[in-house]
Amino acid sequence: MRISLPFKYHRWIYLLFLLLLAAGLPLSKFFLSVSLFGLAGNWLWEMDFGYKWERFRKNPAILLLMAFFLLHVVALLYTDSANMKEGMRDLRIKLPLFLLPLLIGTSRSLERKEFYAVLVVFILAVFASSVNTALRAAGLVGHQVYDLRDASTQVSLIRLGLMSALCIFISVYFIFRAGWPLYARLMAVLVSAWFVAFMLYMQALTGIVVLLIVSFLLICSYAIIAKNRKRILLLLVLFLGFGGGVIAYVYNVYNTYYRQVEFLTWWKLETKTPRGGTYIHYPYDFMLENGHEVMLYVCWEELEEAWGKRSKLPLFVEGVKRNQHAYVLVRYLASRNLRKDADGVRALRDDEIRAIENGVTNYRFAEMSGMERRIYQVIWETDHYLHSADPSDHSIPMRMELWKASLAIIGQNPVFGVGTGDMPAALARQHEAAHSKLAKEWRTLHPHNQFLSLAIQLGIFGAAFFLFTLIWPGIKAKRFRNYFYLAFFFILLVSFLNEDTIETQQGVMFYAF
């Protein structure tokens, strides 16, 4: 016997699970799973399949989005049997791409108040997640973190940055929304300011770049379609002025890295330290700190002895390549233009020794803002990669290496790709064939570009179909004049260039929702 409920109760259940989904995006994978099962259960319990069929029939975008998931099912058929487990895992993660368009698309549309309620819950959830992350990064909650990315425990810092950017755009809408009370607008201003400060504090470079690019794209879009073009053009001029300031800011950090570069003639370099030790020079290692070459004038024996007198921590740690103190020490000494010998270590203050023990590689980091340090690190990582081709453990160079391997795989399998579950194995084989210096533990990472990931799995036509599913529904429904749709569309589009957004549960739900 089926227990029936009045429509309004099913509507409340539907809204409850939508709100839970909105809260779960930045807070809990468990909430996401519960909300998906709840929406599906309520959809079946509600029945009313005649109405749902009419909604489905009149909205071909639903079938289009569901067909994208079915492409992955088809691609599983030519996945190597050894990688079938990976393929099934990928399908499980992407199942919301099939279910949510059906469950939401065939249900009655949200009223404006209901829609605003979902947005407000989403903002509050992202706010709560960002506060927790900031407190962890500051060492006020939980254990000490040494990498800011580890402070975000509920969702990756990159995705939290993307959600923070979306919250800013939603808040901006509420600020200028006619009819809203003053206190609500002030709250929206404070929330926007918090999210900007949060991204700067957490050095969420992806979120900040997305915020700037999407702001520019939105202003350009409204300059084209808005009636009050003078106001939009004024905003565009102001934004371009702000953008020019950002470029000047980045260029100043860039100059810090390359300042006073004087590549010395290696056969004219001194070979003895003031204490009689022997210098070793690595003239083909172009690592720089503040424009000074790191791997010249290095005397490892004197460094180890002098370091032992200043610190209880060992200079060399067996099995550690990048973060051992010797590596940090020589970079720090170079940043101060000191030679890497006993006199160089003696010239350091006690607080500088503590900084080196904590992994600080440049004395100027103490006077730089967090964002300046992050930009400097990106420049350093990229320059080091271009000269040494070793991208390991550095985010931007690793992306470059992954993209290079991805393009090679796509060139070998352009039409249908390698299959739903074969991407990690294909990437590992390509890195091996190309004699990549990327460490083996990183070789199965996804490309960190959604279009490349899909082209590897489904071929160029599969990636093109995905792009079509992004653009055509908005054109069909005439949504490209809608502020929220445009903001979300641009955020997704820009994030796809730098992230595998729909390769994780929270990323898939963020996209499908």
VMD Tcl script that draws the C-alpha trace (Angstrom):
set ca {
  {0.00 0.00 0.00}
  {1.46 3.33 -1.08}
  {1.33 6.16 1.45}
  {0.53 9.37 -0.40}
  {1.24 12.91 0.73}
  {-0.30 16.19 -0.38}
  {1.74 18.09 -2.96}
  {2.83 20.77 -0.48}
  {4.57 18.19 1.72}
  {6.47 16.76 -1.22}
  {7.40 20.33 -2.08}
  {8.76 20.90 1.42}
  {10.75 17.67 1.24}
  {12.11 18.70 -2.16}
  {13.19 22.11 -0.82}
  {14.68 20.55 2.31}
  {16.98 18.31 0.30}
  {17.88 21.14 -2.08}
  {18.92 23.22 0.93}
  {20.89 20.26 2.29}
  {22.61 19.93 -1.08}
  {23.49 23.64 -1.08}
  {24.91 23.33 2.45}
  {26.78 20.14 1.64}
  {28.74 21.58 -1.27}
  {31.27 23.35 1.01}
  {30.64 21.39 4.20}
  {30.03 17.67 3.82}
  {30.17 14.90 1.23}
  {27.76 13.01 3.46}
  {25.19 15.81 3.10}
  {25.59 15.59 -0.68}
  {24.94 11.85 -0.72}
  {21.93 12.15 1.59}
  {20.47 15.01 -0.46}
  {20.83 13.06 -3.72}
  {19.11 9.98 -2.27}
  {16.47 12.18 -0.67}
  {15.69 14.00 -3.91}
  {15.49 10.71 -5.82}
  {13.28 9.08 -3.19}
  {10.91 12.04 -3.03}
  {10.78 12.19 -6.85}
  {9.65 8.56 -7.01}
  {7.31 8.84 -4.02}
  {5.63 11.93 -5.44}
  {4.69 10.08 -8.64}
  {2.94 12.59 -10.98}
  {4.92 11.12 -13.86}
  {2.58 12.63 -16.46}
  {3.64 16.14 -15.45}
  {7.28 15.09 -15.23}
  {7.16 13.56 -18.69}
  {5.79 16.82 -20.11}
  {8.61 18.75 -18.41}
  {11.13 16.28 -19.77}
  {9.65 16.37 -23.29}
  {9.59 20.18 -23.45}
  {13.12 20.62 -22.12}
  {15.61 18.77 -24.38}
  {18.48 20.18 -22.30}
  {17.67 17.54 -19.66}
  {18.27 14.71 -22.12}
  {21.38 16.45 -23.41}
  {22.94 16.63 -19.94}
  {21.98 13.04 -19.19}
  {23.48 11.93 -22.52}
  {26.84 13.32 -21.43}
  {26.88 10.83 -18.56}
  {25.83 8.04 -20.92}
  {28.91 8.81 -23.07}
  {31.02 7.76 -20.09}
  {29.02 4.53 -19.85}
  {29.72 3.82 -23.54}
  {33.42 4.67 -23.06}
  {33.55 2.08 -20.28}
  {32.99 -0.60 -22.94}
  {36.45 0.00 -24.45}
  {38.21 0.58 -21.14}
  {41.03 -1.87 -20.45}
  {39.78 -4.64 -18.18}
  {42.65 -3.97 -15.77}
  {41.30 -0.45 -15.23}
  {37.60 -1.35 -14.93}
  {37.59 -0.56 -11.20}
  {38.80 2.98 -11.94}
  {36.13 3.29 -14.64}
  {33.36 2.24 -12.26}
  {34.65 4.69 -9.65}
  {34.50 7.47 -12.25}
  {30.91 6.56 -13.17}
  {29.89 6.53 -9.50}
  {31.34 10.01 -9.00}
  {29.63 11.35 -12.13}
  {26.23 9.76 -11.47}
  {24.79 13.14 -10.31}
  {25.33 14.37 -13.89}
  {22.61 11.88 -14.87}
  {20.31 12.18 -11.85}
  {20.20 15.89 -10.95}
  {19.14 17.16 -14.40}
  {16.30 14.61 -14.29}
  {15.27 15.21 -10.67}
  {15.44 19.01 -10.77}
  {14.58 19.54 -14.43}
  {11.29 17.59 -14.23}
  {10.22 19.12 -10.91}
  {8.31 22.39 -10.64}
  {10.56 25.43 -10.89}
  {11.57 27.24 -7.74}
  {9.71 30.39 -6.84}
  {11.83 33.48 -6.32}
  {11.75 33.25 -2.50}
  {12.66 29.57 -2.63}
  {15.53 30.31 -5.00}
  {16.83 33.08 -2.73}
  {16.60 30.72 0.27}
  {18.83 28.19 -1.51}
  {21.34 30.95 -2.32}
  {21.38 32.25 1.26}
  {21.94 28.76 2.69}
  {24.77 28.24 0.21}
  {26.41 31.53 1.24}
  {26.07 30.69 4.95}
  {27.57 27.24 4.39}
  {30.51 28.61 2.41}
  {30.98 31.28 5.09}
  {31.07 28.62 7.82}
  {33.55 26.51 5.85}
  {35.77 29.52 5.14}
  {35.80 30.60 8.80}
  {36.76 27.09 9.90}
  {39.50 27.00 7.25}
  {40.89 30.41 8.24}
  {40.96 29.44 11.93}
  {42.81 26.23 11.11}
  {45.30 28.11 8.94}
  {45.93 30.53 11.82}
  {46.53 27.63 14.21}
  {43.54 28.55 16.41}
  {41.62 25.34 15.70}
  {42.93 21.79 15.28}
  {46.53 20.80 14.72}
  {49.13 23.07 13.13}
  {49.16 23.05 9.32}
  {52.29 23.69 7.27}
  {50.53 23.95 3.92}
  {47.54 26.28 3.67}
  {45.82 23.79 1.38}
  {45.62 21.36 4.31}
  {43.60 23.85 6.37}
  {40.47 23.24 4.29}
  {39.20 19.91 5.57}
  {35.65 19.78 4.18}
  {36.43 20.66 0.56}
  {39.62 21.38 -1.40}
  {40.91 24.94 -1.03}
  {40.65 25.50 -4.79}
  {36.94 24.60 -4.84}
  {36.33 26.61 -1.69}
  {37.92 29.56 -3.49}
  {35.59 29.05 -6.47}
  {32.57 28.88 -4.17}
  {33.75 32.02 -2.37}
  {33.96 33.82 -5.71}
  {30.41 32.71 -6.55}
  {29.21 33.93 -3.14}
  {30.71 37.34 -3.88}
  {28.75 37.60 -7.13}
  {25.56 36.48 -5.38}
  {26.14 39.05 -2.62}
  {26.74 41.81 -5.16}
  {23.33 41.02 -6.65}
  {21.72 41.29 -3.21}
  {23.50 44.60 -2.57}
  {21.93 46.21 -5.63}
  {18.61 44.34 -5.49}
  {15.76 46.86 -5.37}
  {13.44 46.51 -2.40}
  {15.88 44.79 -0.07}
  {16.19 46.31 3.43}
  {19.32 48.23 4.34}
  {20.49 45.70 6.93}
  {20.38 42.90 4.33}
  {22.47 44.97 1.93}
  {24.99 45.78 4.66}
  {25.25 42.08 5.50}
  {25.89 41.34 1.82}
  {28.66 43.97 1.78}
  {30.30 42.46 4.87}
  {30.03 38.94 3.48}
  {31.62 40.02 0.19}
  {34.45 41.74 2.06}
  {35.01 38.62 4.16}
  {35.29 36.34 1.13}
  {37.78 38.68 -0.57}
  {39.86 38.87 2.63}
  {39.61 35.09 3.05}
  {40.93 34.37 -0.45}
  {43.79 36.82 0.04}
  {44.68 35.38 3.45}
  {44.56 31.80 2.17}
  {46.49 32.75 -0.98}
  {43.69 31.17 -3.03}
  {45.20 32.24 -6.32}
  {42.75 30.27 -8.47}
  {39.75 31.84 -6.73}
  {41.18 35.35 -7.04}
  {42.03 34.93 -10.72}
  {38.56 33.51 -11.39}
  {36.99 36.43 -9.50}
  {38.89 38.98 -11.61}
  {38.32 37.28 -14.96}
  {34.62 36.62 -14.33}
  {34.11 40.21 -13.14}
  {35.63 41.43 -16.40}
  {33.50 39.03 -18.47}
  {30.31 40.01 -16.64}
  {30.96 43.72 -17.11}
  {31.69 43.18 -20.80}
  {28.52 41.10 -21.19}
  {26.32 43.72 -19.56}
  {28.03 46.47 -21.52}
  {26.69 44.71 -24.61}
  {23.16 43.84 -23.45}
  {22.30 46.46 -20.80}
  {20.24 49.53 -21.58}
  {22.25 51.82 -19.30}
  {25.48 51.36 -21.19}
  {27.14 54.50 -19.83}
  {27.08 53.11 -16.30}
  {28.37 49.74 -17.46}
  {31.13 51.36 -19.50}
  {32.13 53.42 -16.46}
  {32.37 50.21 -14.43}
  {34.43 48.69 -17.22}
  {36.87 51.61 -17.17}
  {37.16 51.37 -13.38}
  {37.73 47.63 -13.59}
  {40.39 48.04 -16.28}
  {42.12 50.58 -14.04}
  {41.97 48.09 -11.18}
  {43.23 45.36 -13.51}
  {46.15 47.56 -14.50}
  {47.00 47.93 -10.82}
  {46.94 44.15 -10.38}
  {49.26 43.71 -13.37}
  {51.65 46.32 -11.95}
  {51.54 44.51 -8.59}
  {52.44 41.17 -10.18}
  {55.14 42.81 -12.30}
  {56.72 44.27 -9.16}
  {56.93 40.78 -7.64}
  {58.34 39.50 -10.94}
  {61.06 42.16 -10.81}
  {61.91 41.07 -7.27}
  {62.65 37.59 -8.55}
  {64.83 38.69 -11.46}
  {66.44 41.80 -9.97}
  {70.22 42.16 -10.13}
  {70.64 39.00 -12.17}
  {74.33 38.69 -13.05}
  {75.20 35.29 -14.46}
  {78.84 34.82 -13.55}
  {81.47 33.23 -15.79}
  {81.97 29.85 -14.16}
  {85.70 29.48 -14.87}
  {86.37 32.79 -13.09}
  {84.65 31.72 -9.88}
  {86.69 31.35 -6.70}
  {87.31 27.78 -5.56}
  {88.29 28.24 -1.88}
  {86.31 29.57 1.06}
  {87.86 32.08 3.49}
  {88.32 29.12 5.90}
  {90.08 26.94 3.34}
  {87.13 24.80 2.32}
  {86.34 23.95 -1.30}
  {83.48 25.59 -3.16}
  {81.34 23.51 -5.48}
  {79.66 25.36 -8.32}
  {76.65 24.17 -10.31}
  {76.75 26.59 -13.27}
  {73.97 24.83 -15.16}
  {71.50 25.07 -12.30}
  {69.77 28.40 -12.92}
  {67.82 28.55 -9.66}
  {67.48 32.15 -8.48}
  {66.46 33.95 -5.31}
  {66.03 37.73 -5.54}
  {68.13 37.65 -8.71}
  {71.04 35.76 -7.11}
  {72.14 32.32 -8.31}
  {71.54 29.71 -5.63}
  {73.91 26.92 -6.64}
  {77.16 28.88 -6.85}
  {79.70 29.13 -4.03}
  {78.45 26.09 -2.11}
  {80.61 24.33 0.48}
  {78.52 21.50 1.90}
  {81.05 20.52 4.58}
  {81.17 24.01 6.09}
  {77.40 24.39 5.80}
  {76.77 21.18 7.73}
  {79.26 22.04 10.46}
  {78.10 25.65 10.84}
  {74.42 24.65 10.77}
  {75.02 22.10 13.53}
  {76.25 24.91 15.78}
  {73.13 27.03 15.15}
  {70.34 24.45 15.03}
  {69.40 21.13 16.61}
  {67.74 19.98 13.39}
  {69.79 17.97 10.88}
  {70.80 19.69 7.65}
  {70.27 16.55 5.59}
  {67.36 14.15 6.02}
  {67.62 10.78 4.32}
  {64.85 10.13 1.79}
  {63.69 13.76 1.70}
  {64.43 15.61 -1.52}
  {62.78 19.01 -1.56}
  {62.09 20.21 1.94}
  {65.24 19.21 3.79}
  {66.94 22.08 5.55}
  {69.98 22.06 3.24}
  {67.75 22.90 0.29}
  {66.01 25.68 2.23}
  {69.28 27.02 3.66}
  {71.09 27.52 0.34}
  {68.06 29.30 -1.11}
  {67.78 31.56 1.94}
  {71.48 32.43 1.84}
  {71.21 33.24 -1.87}
  {68.24 35.51 -1.19}
  {70.54 37.56 1.06}
  {73.37 37.35 -1.48}
  {75.51 35.38 0.97}
  {77.84 32.58 -0.01}
  {76.85 29.09 1.02}
  {79.67 28.51 3.52}
  {80.42 28.86 7.23}
  {80.60 32.65 7.07}
  {77.23 32.78 5.34}
  {75.58 30.75 8.12}
  {77.31 32.84 10.81}
  {75.87 36.00 9.22}
  {72.32 34.82 9.87}
  {70.37 36.04 12.88}
  {68.75 33.59 15.30}
  {65.28 34.47 14.03}
  {66.45 33.69 10.50}
  {67.67 30.26 11.62}
  {64.18 29.62 13.08}
  {62.62 30.77 9.81}
  {64.79 28.34 7.82}
  {63.83 25.54 10.20}
  {60.21 26.35 9.34}
  {60.86 26.12 5.61}
  {61.18 29.83 4.75}
  {63.38 30.10 1.64}
  {63.66 33.88 1.22}
  {64.34 36.60 3.76}
  {61.94 38.96 1.97}
  {59.00 36.69 2.77}
  {58.92 38.27 6.24}
  {57.99 41.64 4.71}
  {55.78 40.32 1.91}
  {52.04 39.83 2.15}
  {50.74 36.28 1.78}
  {49.62 36.96 -1.78}
  {53.00 38.44 -2.72}
  {54.69 35.29 -1.40}
  {52.32 33.09 -3.40}
  {52.92 35.02 -6.64}
  {56.68 34.92 -6.03}
  {56.52 31.16 -5.46}
  {54.59 30.66 -8.71}
  {57.22 32.67 -10.62}
  {60.03 30.74 -8.91}
  {58.41 27.35 -9.59}
  {57.78 28.17 -13.25}
  {61.27 29.53 -13.86}
  {62.87 26.55 -12.14}
  {60.75 24.15 -14.21}
  {61.66 25.86 -17.48}
  {65.36 25.52 -16.65}
  {65.43 22.11 -14.97}
  {62.25 20.44 -16.31}
  {61.56 18.99 -12.85}
  {57.98 19.92 -11.95}
  {57.56 17.67 -8.91}
  {55.63 19.06 -5.94}
  {55.03 22.45 -7.61}
  {51.45 23.19 -8.65}
  {51.93 25.28 -11.82}
  {54.87 23.29 -13.29}
  {53.06 20.03 -12.53}
  {50.07 21.30 -14.47}
  {52.32 22.19 -17.40}
  {53.85 18.71 -17.37}
  {50.43 17.07 -17.08}
  {49.05 19.16 -19.94}
  {52.01 18.20 -22.12}
  {51.42 14.50 -21.44}
  {47.67 14.92 -21.96}
  {48.09 16.51 -25.39}
  {50.36 13.63 -26.42}
  {47.73 11.07 -25.36}
  {44.97 12.96 -27.17}
  {47.13 13.00 -30.30}
  {47.43 9.21 -30.08}
  {43.68 8.65 -29.38}
  {41.92 11.64 -30.96}
  {38.51 10.20 -31.87}
  {37.20 8.05 -29.00}
  {39.83 8.60 -26.32}
  {41.29 5.87 -24.12}
  {38.09 5.03 -22.23}
  {36.43 6.01 -18.96}
  {38.85 4.27 -16.59}
  {42.12 4.31 -18.53}
  {43.22 7.92 -17.99}
  {45.52 7.44 -14.94}
  {47.28 4.46 -16.56}
  {47.61 6.28 -19.90}
  {49.16 9.30 -18.18}
  {51.64 7.11 -16.28}
  {52.69 5.39 -19.52}
  {53.09 8.70 -21.34}
  {55.25 10.21 -18.59}
  {57.43 7.10 -18.70}
  {57.73 7.22 -22.50}
  {58.62 10.91 -22.42}
  {61.25 10.34 -19.67}
  {59.48 12.94 -17.55}
  {61.20 14.13 -14.38}
  {57.83 14.19 -12.64}
  {58.01 12.01 -9.53}
  {56.20 8.67 -9.91}
  {53.66 9.40 -7.19}
  {52.33 12.30 -9.29}
  {52.21 10.57 -12.67}
  {48.62 9.33 -12.42}
  {47.21 12.73 -11.50}
  {44.41 14.02 -13.71}
  {45.45 16.86 -16.06}
  {43.92 19.69 -13.98}
  {42.06 20.85 -17.08}
  {38.53 19.55 -17.54}
  {38.57 19.73 -21.32}
  {41.85 17.79 -21.53}
  {40.54 15.17 -19.09}
  {37.44 14.60 -21.19}
  {39.41 14.57 -24.45}
  {41.64 11.83 -23.00}
  {38.65 9.77 -21.84}
  {36.10 10.41 -24.61}
  {38.14 11.83 -27.46}
  {37.93 15.27 -29.06}
  {34.30 14.74 -30.05}
  {33.36 13.84 -26.48}
  {35.02 17.01 -25.17}
  {33.27 19.02 -27.91}
  {29.93 17.49 -26.89}
  {30.60 18.54 -23.28}
  {31.26 22.11 -24.45}
  {28.00 21.97 -26.39}
  {26.13 20.89 -23.23}
  {27.57 23.95 -21.49}
  {26.53 26.49 -24.11}
  {23.40 25.25 -25.89}
  {21.02 24.92 -22.87}
  {21.68 28.56 -21.94}
  {21.01 29.68 -25.49}
  {17.87 27.52 -25.76}
  {16.44 28.82 -22.47}
  {17.63 32.40 -23.17}
  {19.55 32.43 -19.89}
  {22.58 34.38 -21.03}
  {20.84 37.59 -19.97}
  {20.35 36.23 -16.45}
  {22.94 37.54 -13.96}
  {23.13 34.37 -11.85}
  {23.36 32.10 -14.87}
  {26.10 34.21 -16.44}
  {28.12 34.40 -13.22}
  {27.93 30.65 -12.62}
  {28.59 29.88 -16.30}
  {31.73 32.02 -16.41}
  {33.02 30.65 -13.08}
  {32.64 27.10 -14.34}
  {34.15 27.87 -17.72}
  {37.25 29.55 -16.26}
  {37.66 26.87 -13.58}
  {37.57 24.13 -16.24}
  {40.77 25.58 -17.70}
  {42.67 25.05 -14.44}
  {40.87 22.21 -12.66}
  {39.21 18.83 -13.19}
  {36.03 20.21 -11.68}
  {33.75 17.26 -12.47}
  {36.23 14.55 -11.51}
  {35.33 14.70 -7.79}
  {32.02 14.32 -5.96}
  {31.82 17.91 -4.73}
  {32.94 19.28 -8.08}
  {30.33 17.20 -9.94}
  {27.56 18.28 -7.57}
  {28.67 21.92 -7.85}
  {28.45 21.72 -11.64}
  {25.23 19.67 -11.83}
  {23.45 21.77 -9.19}
}
mol new
graphics top color blue
foreach p $ca { graphics top sphere $p radius 0.5 }
foreach p [lrange $ca 0 end-1] q [lrange $ca 1 end] { graphics top cylinder $p $q radius 0.2 }
display resetview
